Amino acid sequence: MSGPKNVIDMRPGKGFTTSQSNEHLRRMADKESAKKAQWNYDPSRERLNFEIGKGGVVKEVDKMKTIPQRIKENLEARGIKDPNIPLINQGKDPYYRTVANFILGGNREVMRNLAFGNQKVDWEHGADNSDLKRMPEIEAWAKDAYAFMCKKYGEQNIAAFVVHLDETNPHCHCTVLPITKKNKFSFFGVFLKGNNTKDALSEYMDSLHTEYAEEVGLKYGMERGDSIKETGAVHRTTEEYRRKLWKDAQEKEEEVRENTRTIEQQNSTITNQRGIIASLSREIKHSAARLKALATMIKNLETHKADLEYEVEKLNKDLTTGKISKEEADRKLSQINAEIKKTEEKILDKTDKLKIAESKLHGAELRKAELEAKAHEAEEKRSSEEQKTALAVEKTARAEDRYQEIRAKYKEVAPAVNVQVIHEMETLGYHSAAFDMKNRLSKYNALKDSLSYEQREFLDKMMDDIFDGSVIVSMAENAASICSIAASLYLGYLDNATRIAQSYGGGGGPGTGWGKRDDEDDFAFRRRCFGMAMKMMRPGHQQRRKR
């Protein structure tokens, strides 16, 4: 039997957002914002969180400086440029993977023992653990893990190393900048080592698991962890977890609907088959009666033929003994032979009909047997689908109960969350508008400088056409509604987003499957929400508004 396992996982990112930083550092803007964390974190244990700084020094979490700020100062001090900044300045999405987000941890019981020792911890939501103390063992583990990461990627490339003791399972977030020895960003060079195969990253992580276990995990009684490919384990933010619960509930509900449709189709098939079987049963009964009637007719005809043949034999005897004249005997024999021939023809006809009836009866019996087998198979499938449906209904109920539980907790802080998200969307909107205006003005001024005075006068009058449909015009006219729609899209309230857009004359919706993509960081998803909000605010029947 295998022992406790350690964990090391990595997710690449195209930058590091302020919201990610706030979650890592527990940097809440106000009491209302902090309240939303209470159903994912234990506020009474937050004070136990710590960081490992340069030289492996244990220190309290520095909330004054965000992780993006730390990354920026790190790069400026080393004269390294972030390749995504020019793209962002042009209003484009970041492209390069400039951050590697590591999660380090291990078996829950082992990690809890390292963090709290023999102290009694109340793991219930809302519990008060303010008397707990942080054990030196968890600090030793963190320093060893930090030393391992420094050895692998260079201490200068560790932007943050934050240990969380306020969640269910103590763990660490390590933010690594994939920078080569030549001071160049290269995720490919640092983690893939020039290996461009499909499974390169997976193979690298498998090797890293083994290294980490040998140098850190075994020292604390934890073996090599299972591959993420095998376990499917992921570390989710609170918002991602809420969305997953909703998605799971929706998928289970769709599974129930699909199973119900399958059962209805099978019921229809079974009903049709039973109807055909009943019809065949009537046909078989009718055919059996016809067979019996034909057999009786043939038997009667054969009896009649035998009687006629007996009459012929008697006439011949009477002719021999002189009881009847030859003329009369010939006349009667002629009549009897004609009757015999007619009877033989009837026997032949009835025999042919008997064979046809027997063939039809046999065919009907075969079809009936085949349909009964199919009906039985369909009924077994229906029974199996009904069992699946019952199981899916049960799972759906559990998923919905869990979602409603999370939703109820979420509603406690929903106003603050909505305000915060809308504020962030407003910031992003005005930020995008500024870059958009800057780019458009640059094009406008370049064109204007190349023209004559009369042409410049004319161009000034055409300004509206240049800025028609721009971010700055949209924000000027519909700032509140665009930000509300973007916030609703970000939070997953798609019906609400569509309703707001339509109430202001907009058209359309985000379409099916809207949500954060697996390879999309939080900042990129917000940008996409904002872009979709602008699109939804346009009238449904036109793409460009005439001014």
C-alpha positions in Angstrom: 0.0 0.0 0.0 1.5 3.4 -1.0 2.1 6.1 1.5 1.3 9.8 1.6 2.1 11.7 -1.6 3.5 15.1 -2.3 2.2 17.5 -4.9 3.9 19.8 -7.4 1.9 21.2 -10.3 2.4 24.1 -12.7 0.1 26.2 -14.9 1.6 28.6 -17.4 0.2 32.1 -17.7 0.5 35.1 -20.1 1.1 37.5 -17.2 -0.1 37.8 -13.6 -3.3 39.7 -12.8 -4.0 41.9 -9.8 -6.9 39.6 -8.9 -4.6 36.6 -8.8 -2.2 38.6 -6.7 -5.0 39.7 -4.3 -5.9 36.0 -3.8 -2.4 34.9 -3.1 -1.6 37.7 -0.8 -5.1 37.9 0.7 -5.0 41.6 -0.2 -8.7 42.7 0.3 -9.6 46.3 -0.5 -12.2 46.6 2.3 -14.2 44.6 4.8 -16.9 43.7 2.3 -14.3 42.4 -0.1 -12.7 40.4 2.7 -16.0 38.9 3.6 -16.3 37.1 0.3 -13.2 35.0 1.2 -14.7 33.6 4.3 -16.4 30.8 2.6 -13.2 29.7 0.9 -10.6 30.7 3.5 -10.5 30.8 7.3 -10.0 34.5 8.3 -8.9 33.4 11.8 -6.0 31.5 10.3 -5.0 34.1 7.7 -2.4 35.6 10.1 -0.5 32.2 9.9 0.2 32.6 6.2 3.8 33.6 5.4 6.3 34.1 2.6 9.8 32.9 1.9 12.0 35.8 0.7 15.5 36.1 -0.7 18.0 33.9 1.0 15.2 31.6 2.3 14.0 34.0 5.0 10.6 33.4 6.5 8.6 36.6 6.7 5.0 37.8 7.0 3.0 38.2 3.8 3.8 41.6 2.3 0.5 43.0 1.2 1.8 46.5 0.3 3.3 45.4 -3.0 1.3 43.3 -5.5 3.0 40.4 -7.3 2.6 42.3 -10.7 4.5 45.2 -9.1 7.2 42.8 -7.8 7.5 41.3 -11.3 7.8 44.7 -12.9 10.6 45.8 -10.4 12.4 42.5 -10.9 12.5 42.9 -14.7 13.4 46.6 -14.5 16.3 45.9 -12.1 17.7 43.3 -14.6 17.0 45.3 -17.7 14.6 42.6 -19.1 11.5 43.6 -21.1 8.2 41.8 -20.9 7.3 40.8 -24.5 3.6 41.1 -23.8 3.7 44.8 -22.9 3.9 46.1 -26.5 1.0 43.9 -27.5 -1.1 45.2 -24.5 -0.2 48.8 -25.4 -1.6 48.1 -28.9 -4.8 46.9 -27.4 -4.0 43.2 -28.3 -4.2 40.2 -26.1 -0.9 39.0 -24.5 0.6 36.1 -26.4 3.8 35.0 -24.6 3.8 32.7 -21.6 5.8 34.9 -19.1 4.7 33.3 -15.8 4.7 29.7 -14.4 2.3 29.3 -11.5 3.4 26.5 -9.3 1.4 24.8 -6.5 3.5 22.8 -4.0 1.9 20.7 -1.2 1.1 17.2 -0.3 -1.0 14.7 1.6 -3.6 16.6 3.7 -2.9 14.9 7.0 0.9 15.3 6.6 0.6 19.0 5.6 -1.8 19.8 8.5 0.5 18.1 11.0 3.5 20.1 9.7 1.4 23.3 9.9 -0.4 22.8 13.3 1.2 19.8 15.0 -1.1 18.4 17.8 -3.2 21.6 18.1 -6.9 21.1 17.7 -8.2 22.8 14.5 -11.9 23.4 13.9 -12.3 22.9 10.1 -16.0 24.0 10.0 -17.0 27.1 8.1 -16.9 30.2 10.2 -15.0 28.5 13.1 -12.7 30.6 15.3 -9.1 29.3 15.2 -7.5 32.5 16.5 -5.6 30.6 19.2 -3.6 28.5 16.7 0.1 28.8 16.3 2.2 28.2 13.2 4.6 25.2 13.7 8.3 25.5 12.8 8.0 22.3 10.8 5.9 24.0 8.1 8.5 26.7 7.8 11.2 24.1 7.4 9.2 22.4 4.7 8.6 25.7 2.9 12.3 26.7 3.1 13.3 23.3 1.6 10.7 23.7 -1.2 12.0 27.2 -1.8 15.6 26.0 -2.0 14.5 23.3 -4.5 12.7 25.9 -6.8 15.8 28.3 -6.5 18.1 25.5 -7.6 15.8 24.6 -10.5 15.0 28.1 -11.8 17.3 30.6 -10.1 16.4 32.6 -7.0 16.3 35.8 -9.2 13.4 34.3 -11.1 11.2 33.6 -8.1 8.8 36.5 -8.0 6.8 35.3 -5.1 6.6 32.3 -2.7 3.5 32.4 -0.5 2.4 29.7 1.9 -1.3 29.4 2.7 -2.3 27.9 6.0 -5.9 29.3 6.0 -7.4 26.8 3.5 -8.4 23.2 3.9 -5.0 21.8 2.9 -1.8 23.9 3.6 0.1 24.6 0.4 2.4 27.0 -1.4 2.0 29.3 -4.5 5.4 29.8 -6.2 5.4 32.4 -9.0 8.3 31.7 -11.4 9.5 33.9 -14.3 10.7 31.6 -17.2 13.8 33.6 -17.9 17.0 31.9 -19.4 20.6 32.5 -18.3 20.8 35.0 -21.1 18.1 37.1 -19.4 15.5 36.3 -22.0 11.9 35.2 -21.5 11.5 31.7 -22.9 9.0 29.2 -21.5 10.1 26.9 -24.3 13.7 27.1 -23.3 13.2 26.8 -19.5 10.6 24.1 -19.3 10.7 22.2 -22.6 14.5 22.3 -23.0 14.1 22.5 -26.8 11.8 19.5 -26.9 9.0 20.4 -29.3 7.1 17.2 -29.1 3.4 17.1 -28.1 4.1 15.5 -24.7 7.2 17.6 -23.9 5.7 19.5 -21.0 4.0 16.4 -19.6 7.3 14.5 -19.7 9.1 17.4 -18.0 6.5 17.5 -15.2 6.8 13.8 -14.7 10.6 14.2 -14.2 10.0 17.2 -11.9 7.7 15.1 -9.7 10.4 12.6 -9.2 13.1 15.2 -8.5 10.9 17.0 -6.0 10.0 13.8 -4.2 13.6 12.8 -3.8 14.9 16.2 -2.6 12.0 17.4 -0.6 9.0 15.1 -0.2 10.7 12.0 1.2 12.3 14.1 3.9 8.8 14.8 5.2 7.4 11.3 4.7 5.8 11.9 1.3 6.4 9.8 -1.8 6.3 11.0 -5.4 2.9 12.4 -6.3 0.7 11.0 -9.0 0.7 12.6 -12.4 -1.9 15.3 -13.0 -2.8 13.4 -16.1 -3.9 10.4 -13.9 -5.5 12.3 -11.0 -7.0 15.3 -13.0 -6.4 17.4 -9.9 -6.5 21.2 -10.3 -6.2 24.2 -8.0 -9.1 26.6 -8.7 -9.9 30.1 -7.6 -13.2 30.6 -5.7 -14.9 32.0 -8.9 -13.6 29.1 -11.0 -14.9 26.6 -8.3 -18.3 28.3 -8.3 -18.5 28.1 -12.1 -17.4 24.5 -12.1 -20.2 23.6 -9.6 -22.7 25.3 -11.9 -21.3 23.6 -15.0 -21.4 20.2 -13.3 -25.1 20.8 -12.2 -26.0 21.8 -15.8 -24.2 18.8 -17.3 -25.9 16.4 -14.9 -29.3 18.0 -15.8 -28.6 17.7 -19.5 -27.6 14.0 -18.9 -31.0 13.5 -17.2 -32.8 15.1 -20.1 -30.8 13.1 -22.6 -31.6 9.8 -20.8 -35.2 10.8 -20.6 -35.3 11.4 -24.3 -33.7 8.0 -24.9 -36.2 6.3 -22.6 -39.1 8.0 -24.5 -37.6 6.9 -27.8 -37.2 3.4 -26.5 -40.8 3.4 -25.1 -42.0 4.5 -28.6 -40.0 1.7 -30.2 -41.3 -0.9 -27.7 -44.9 0.2 -28.3 -44.5 0.0 -32.0 -42.8 -3.5 -31.7 -45.6 -4.7 -29.4 -48.2 -3.4 -31.9 -46.5 -5.3 -34.7 -46.2 -8.4 -32.6 -50.0 -8.2 -31.8 -50.7 -7.9 -35.5 -48.5 -10.9 -36.3 -50.2 -12.9 -33.5 -53.5 -12.2 -35.2 -52.0 -13.1 -38.6 -50.6 -16.4 -37.2 -53.9 -17.2 -35.6 -55.7 -16.6 -38.9 -53.1 -18.6 -40.8 -53.4 -21.5 -38.4 -57.2 -21.6 -38.9 -56.8 -21.4 -42.6 -54.3 -24.3 -42.6 -56.7 -26.3 -40.6 -59.6 -25.5 -43.0 -57.4 -26.4 -46.0 -56.3 -29.7 -44.5 -59.9 -30.6 -43.7 -60.9 -29.7 -47.3 -58.1 -31.8 -48.8 -59.1 -34.7 -46.5 -62.7 -34.5 -47.6 -61.8 -34.3 -51.3 -59.6 -37.4 -50.9 -62.4 -39.2 -49.2 -64.7 -38.1 -52.1 -62.2 -39.4 -54.6 -61.9 -42.7 -52.9 -65.7 -43.0 -53.0 -65.7 -42.3 -56.7 -63.0 -44.9 -57.3 -65.0 -47.4 -55.4 -68.0 -46.6 -57.7 -65.8 -47.4 -60.7 -64.7 -50.7 -59.3 -68.4 -51.6 -58.6 -69.5 -50.7 -62.1 -66.8 -52.9 -63.6 -68.0 -55.8 -61.5 -71.6 -55.2 -62.5 -70.6 -55.1 -66.1 -68.7 -58.4 -65.8 -71.7 -60.2 -64.1 -74.1 -58.7 -66.6 -76.0 -56.7 -64.1 -75.6 -53.6 -66.3 -75.3 -53.1 -70.0 -72.0 -51.9 -71.5 -73.6 -48.7 -72.8 -74.9 -47.8 -69.4 -71.6 -48.7 -67.7 -69.7 -46.5 -70.2 -72.0 -43.6 -69.6 -71.7 -43.8 -65.8 -67.9 -44.4 -65.9 -67.6 -41.3 -68.1 -69.4 -39.3 -65.5 -67.5 -40.7 -62.5 -64.1 -40.3 -64.2 -65.0 -36.6 -65.0 -65.9 -36.1 -61.3 -62.6 -37.8 -60.2 -60.6 -35.5 -62.5 -62.4 -32.5 -61.1 -61.8 -33.7 -57.5 -58.0 -34.3 -58.2 -57.7 -30.7 -59.6 -59.4 -29.4 -56.4 -57.0 -31.5 -54.2 -54.0 -30.1 -56.2 -55.3 -26.5 -55.8 -55.9 -26.9 -52.1 -52.5 -28.5 -51.6 -50.8 -25.6 -53.3 -52.7 -23.2 -51.1 -51.8 -25.2 -48.1 -48.1 -24.9 -48.9 -48.4 -21.1 -49.3 -50.3 -20.8 -46.0 -47.7 -22.9 -44.2 -44.9 -20.7 -45.6 -46.7 -17.5 -44.5 -47.4 -19.0 -41.0 -43.7 -19.9 -40.7 -42.6 -16.5 -41.8 -45.0 -14.7 -39.4 -43.8 -16.9 -36.5 -40.1 -16.1 -37.3 -40.9 -12.3 -37.5 -42.8 -12.5 -34.3 -39.9 -14.3 -32.5 -37.4 -11.8 -33.9 -39.5 -8.8 -32.8 -40.1 -10.3 -29.4 -36.3 -10.7 -29.0 -35.8 -7.1 -30.0 -38.6 -5.9 -27.7 -37.0 -7.8 -24.9 -33.6 -6.2 -25.7 -35.2 -2.8 -25.9 -36.9 -3.3 -22.5 -33.6 -4.3 -21.0 -32.0 -1.1 -22.5 -34.9 1.0 -21.2 -34.4 -0.6 -17.7 -30.7 0.2 -17.9 -31.4 3.8 -19.0 -34.0 4.2 -16.2 -31.3 3.1 -13.7 -28.8 5.6 -15.3 -31.5 8.3 -15.2 -32.2 7.6 -11.5 -28.5 7.8 -10.7 -28.1 11.0 -12.8 -31.1 12.5 -11.1 -29.5 11.7 -7.7 -26.1 13.2 -8.9 -27.9 16.2 -10.3 -29.7 16.8 -7.0 -26.4 16.6 -5.1 -24.7 18.9 -7.6 -27.5 21.4 -7.4 -27.6 21.2 -3.6 -23.9 21.9 -3.5 -24.2 24.7 -6.1 -27.1 26.3 -4.1 -25.1 26.0 -0.9 -22.2 27.9 -2.6 -24.6 30.3 -4.2 -26.3 31.1 -0.9 -22.9 31.9 0.6 -22.0 33.9 -2.5 -25.1 36.0 -2.2 -24.0 37.2 1.2 -21.2 39.1 -0.5 -22.7 39.4 -4.0 -23.3 43.2 -3.8 -19.6 43.8 -2.8 -18.4 41.4 -5.5 -20.5 43.0 -8.1 -19.4 46.4 -7.2 -15.8 45.3 -7.2 -16.0 43.5 -10.6 -17.9 46.4 -12.2 -15.2 48.8 -10.9 -12.5 46.5 -12.4 -14.5 46.4 -15.7 -14.7 50.2 -15.6 -11.0 50.5 -15.1 -10.3 48.1 -18.0 -12.8 50.0 -20.2 -11.2 53.4 -19.6 -7.8 51.8 -20.0 -8.8 50.3 -23.3 -10.4 53.6 -24.4 -7.2 55.5 -23.7 -5.0 53.2 -25.8 -7.7 53.2 -28.5 -7.8 57.0 -28.6 -4.0 57.2 -28.6 -3.7 54.9 -31.6 -6.5 56.6 -33.5 -5.2 60.1 -32.8 -1.7 59.0 -34.0 -3.1 57.8 -37.3 -5.2 61.0 -37.6 -2.3 63.3 -36.9 0.0 61.5 -39.3 -2.6 61.8 -42.1 -3.5 65.4 -41.2 0.2 66.5 -41.4 0.5 65.3 -44.9 -2.5 67.3 -46.2 -3.0 70.8 -47.4 -4.8 73.4 -45.3 -8.1 72.9 -47.2 -7.8 69.2 -46.9 -7.1 69.5 -43.2 -10.2 71.6 -42.8 -12.2 69.0 -44.5 -10.7 66.2 -42.4 -11.5 68.0 -39.2 -15.2 67.9 -40.3 -14.9 64.1 -40.9 -13.7 63.3 -37.3 -16.9 61.6 -36.5 -16.4 59.0 -39.2 -12.9 58.2 -37.8 -14.1 57.7 -34.3 -17.5 56.1 -35.2 -17.8 52.9 -33.3 -14.6 53.4 -31.2 -14.2 52.3 -27.6 -14.1 55.9 -26.4 -17.3 56.8 -28.1 -19.0 53.7 -26.8 -17.8 54.3 -23.3 -18.8 58.0 -23.5 -22.4 57.0 -24.5 -22.9 53.7 -22.7 -20.3 53.4 -20.0 -22.6 52.2 -17.2 -24.4 49.6 -19.3 -21.3 48.3 -21.0 -19.6 47.8 -17.6 -22.7 46.1 -16.2 -22.9 43.7 -19.1 -19.2 42.9 -19.0 -19.4 42.3 -15.2 -22.5 40.0 -15.8 -20.6 38.1 -18.5 -17.6 37.7 -16.2 -19.7 36.4 -13.3 -21.6 34.0 -15.5 -25.0 35.9 -15.4 -25.6 35.5 -19.2 -29.3 36.1 -19.1 -28.8 39.3 -17.1 -26.2 40.5 -19.6 -28.6 39.9 -22.5 -31.4 41.6 -20.7 -29.4 44.7 -20.0 -28.2 44.9 -23.7 -31.7 44.5 -25.0 -33.1 47.1 -22.6 -30.7 49.7 -24.2 -31.6 48.7 -27.8 -28.7 46.2 -28.2 -29.1 42.8 -29.9 -27.8 39.3 -29.6 -26.1 37.5 -26.8 -22.7 35.8 -26.0 -23.8 32.5 -27.6 -23.6 29.0 -26.2 -20.5 27.8 -24.3 -19.6 31.3 -23.0 -17.1 31.2 -20.2 -13.4 31.3 -19.3 -11.2 29.2 -21.5 -8.8 26.7 -20.0 -5.8 28.5 -21.5 -7.1 32.0 -20.7 -5.9 34.0 -17.7 -8.2 36.3 -15.8 -7.1 39.5 -17.5 -7.6 38.1 -21.0 -11.1 36.8 -20.0 -12.1 40.2 -18.7 -10.9 41.8 -21.9 -13.0 39.4 -23.9 -16.0 40.1 -21.6 -15.6 43.8 -22.2 -15.3 43.3 -26.0 -18.4 41.1 -26.0 -20.3 43.7 -24.0 -19.5 46.4 -26.6 -20.7 44.1 -29.3 -23.9 43.3 -27.5 -24.7 47.0 -27.1 -24.8 47.4 -30.9 -28.3 47.3 -32.4 -29.0 43.7 -33.6 -29.8 44.7 -37.2 -26.7 46.8 -37.9 -23.0 46.4 -37.3 -22.1 50.1 -37.7 -24.1 53.1 -36.7 -24.4 56.1 -39.0 -23.6 59.4 -37.4 
